[in-house]
Amino acid sequence: MIKKGEWVLIHRNVLEPSQRAPQVPDDTKQVPLELWVKGYLQSDANIGDEVTVLTRTKREERGTLLEANPYYKHDFGKFVPELLVVSEQVRDILFGGAENE
């Protein structure tokens, strides 16, 4: 059970594929327009429940409760050794090398 007032993430489909504007690209027309939004839960609920949240800009939004206390889970990928070489080359070009710091 997630309590009222918790910071949560919700999701809903804003437009179904059949409701998409005619001028959008064909591949875009094939998928719904989706909304993910974070806000303060307005009543106790469980994951998967249809809920209302109050966003930081004081908008009320409805959607399916996905998670409590959401956080960013992305990164910039695995280490790329070539970028170290490029970094040194850029330093040399711009600043005359590391010894001139």
N, C-alpha and C positions, 0 to 999 in steps of 0.2 A: 504494500500500500504506500503510495506517495502522497504526502500530506499537502494540504492547501498552503500556498505561499512558496513552495519549492520552485527553484529555477529548472525549467524543463524544456524539452524539444518536442514540437508537434509537427505533423505532416498532413497535407490534404491536397487533393487534385483540384485546381482552380478551374481548369477547362478540360473536358474530355477531347479526344482527337477530333471528333465530329464537330466540335464547337470552335476549333482553331480558325484563325483568320485565313482567308483564301490566299493572301500574298506571302504567307510564310513558306519556307522551303519544304519540298515534298517529304524529306526525312523528318522534319520537325512536325509536320501535320500528322504523322503516324503515332505520336506519343502525347500523353496528356501534359498540360502545363501544371507543374507541381510547385508547391510552396512548403518550405521548411522554415519554421520560425521558433525562436526561443522566447520564453516569457515566464511570468509567475503563475503557477497553477491556481485556479480560482475555486477548486473544490477537491477533496480527497479523491484519488483515482488509482487505477492499476494500469500498467503498460497495456496498450491496445484499446483502452477506453476512448470514447469520443469526449473531448474536454474543451474548456475555454481557458485561455491564458491572457494575461495582461502584459503587453510588451513594455519595454523600457520607455517607449514613446507614448505610452498610455492608450494604445490601440487594443481592442479585444479581438482575438482571433480564435477560431474553432478548428479542431483537427484531431487526429489520432495521436495519442500520447506515445512517444517513442522511447524517451529516456529521461532520467532525472540527472541534474548537474552535468549537462553535456559539456564536452571539451573538444578541442581540435585534435584530430587523430592523424592528420597528414604529416608528411615530411618531405624533404627534397631529394629523396632517393638515396641510393647507395653511393659510397665514395667513388669519385672519378679521378684517378691519378693524373690524367692529362690536364685537369684544371689547375693543378699545382704548377705545371710547366707554363701554362697560359698566364697564370697570376704573376709568375716571375718575369715573363716577357713583357707584360703590361707595365709592371713596376720599372723595368729597365727603360722602356720607351718613354714613360711619363716622367720619371724622377731620376733617371740616370743610374738605377740599380739600388740595391738594399744598403750599400755602404754610404749613401748620401742622406740617410734619414736623420 
